[in-house]
């Protein structure tokens, strides 16, 4: 519980975990630009938009749940005496 109450749940950290998902469409888009293929550019653009929507929705949901869990753990730890906290 102590680890949950002090964990880093910042939006920046959550968003940085999503960067790996955008690497593949970015490579496809770069290839599409280099070869002049509008199909590759279109696929990359649609994939990036879908990943962005999915990432924002899941990050928001996970952040909301993490904030609640962090608050619960902090309150429980505040009510425990120091001897009970070690158990």
C-alpha positions in Angstrom: 0.0 0.0 0.0 2.9 2.3 0.7 4.1 2.0 -2.9 0.7 2.7 -4.3 0.3 5.8 -2.2 3.5 7.4 -3.4 3.6 6.0 -7.0 4.1 8.4 -10.0 0.8 8.6 -11.9 1.5 11.7 -13.9 0.0 12.1 -17.3 3.4 12.6 -18.8 4.6 9.2 -17.6 1.5 7.5 -18.9 1.8 9.3 -22.3 5.5 8.4 -22.7 4.5 4.7 -22.4 2.3 5.2 -25.5 5.1 6.4 -27.7 6.2 2.9 -28.8 2.7 2.4 -30.4 3.3 5.4 -32.6 6.7 4.3 -33.9 5.4 1.8 -36.5 2.9 4.2 -38.2 5.5 6.9 -38.1 7.9 4.6 -40.0 5.1 3.8 -42.5 4.4 7.5 -43.0 8.1 8.3 -43.5 8.3 5.5 -46.1 5.2 6.9 -47.8 6.7 10.3 -48.0 10.0 9.0 -49.3 8.3 6.9 -52.0 5.4 9.3 -52.7 2.8 6.6 -51.9 -0.4 8.2 -50.8 -1.7 4.8 -49.8 1.1 4.4 -47.2 0.6 7.9 -46.0 -3.2 7.3 -45.6 -2.7 4.1 -43.7 -0.1 5.7 -41.4 -2.4 8.7 -40.8 -5.5 6.6 -40.0 -3.4 4.3 -37.7 -2.0 7.2 -35.8 -5.4 8.7 -35.3 -6.9 5.4 -34.1 -3.9 4.8 -31.7 -4.2 8.4 -30.4 -7.9 8.0 -29.6 -7.3 4.6 -28.0 -4.3 5.8 -26.0 -6.0 8.8 -24.7 -9.1 6.9 -23.7 -7.2 4.2 -21.9 -4.8 6.6 -20.2 -7.6 8.7 -18.9 -9.4 5.6 -17.5 -6.3 4.1 -16.0 -5.3 7.5 -14.4 -8.7 7.9 -12.9 -8.5 4.4 -11.3 -4.9 5.0 -10.2 -5.7 8.3 -8.5 -8.6 6.5 -6.6 -6.3 3.6 -5.5 -3.5 6.0 -4.5 -6.0 8.0 -2.4 -7.4 4.9 -0.7 -3.9 3.6 0.1 -2.9 6.9 1.6 -5.9 7.1 3.8 -5.5 3.5 5.0 -1.8 4.1 5.8 -2.7 7.3 7.7 -5.1 5.4 9.9 -2.6 2.6 10.7 -0.2 2.8 13.5 3.5 2.4 12.7 3.6 -1.2 13.9 0.6 -2.3 11.8 2.1 -0.6 8.7 5.0 -3.1 8.5 2.7 -6.2 8.3 
